[in-house]
């Protein structure tokens, strides 16, 4: 039996136990990560006594709950001891019948019988650095061979949030609204204060030209952001930063590139030869959401999406 719990009804001890013992465990489903990225706006679907769980983040539009994966939260979905297609289908059916869904991402372990769209993600799993590096593409290896003139005038530093913030604001690309920049930096600041996020900077001629933000939890390092000064893009400082992070951690932790649908970014990630891991997702247009809202009203289910 699947039931829905509001945030204040969740037994977080049981939730965490289920997540941490699950086959699909993901750092992005942890209470800390979800609380920060969604501002504690998430429900939970529970099967029996927390035998399986599915977090449901949402936003409110005119008082109506709309399911939407929060900023920087790539994968959620069903978490259980062993991935079960029929159980996943039951959760999917419950979700569709009880929520308005703008965008929801499952995890790369969740399998379905229903036709469902998928996105790409890339992960390097724990191994010796020597084997990981040997598998890099020839192009990536060339990019990592910096000239002596660059090496003598550059260094890698771990820096504070305050040092990173201005560079991030000045070099964040692909965001439609200025508010999105504030959303990213708000999340980064909280994760940094919680000691979950590291800012690693590539300095050239005593100025930052590349920066990566890396989240750490559940034996995974997740690349939450890559920021570059476009005038120095040919130096390949981002490749150096990512390689350095992999070198220091890959024997004990996976490195999650967090995927991308942008061809140039995907090509960049593929140069490290990670495994392609696809994950299912569902999304609805504004037009479809409006039709679904009318259906909820007609069927007398409006309370489901305003509670």
PyMOL commands that set and color helices and strands:
alter all, ss='L'
color gray80, all
select helices_A, chain A and resi 7-9+12-20+27-29+31-38+85-98+129-134+138-144+148-151+161-171+178-193+230-235+237-249+263-270+286-298+302-305
alter helices_A, ss='H'
color red, helices_A
select strands_A, chain A and resi 2-5+42-47+52-61+64-68+78-80+100-105+117-124+154-159+197-204+207-217+220-228+254-256+275-283
alter strands_A, ss='S'
color yellow, strands_A
deselect
rebuild
show_as cartoon
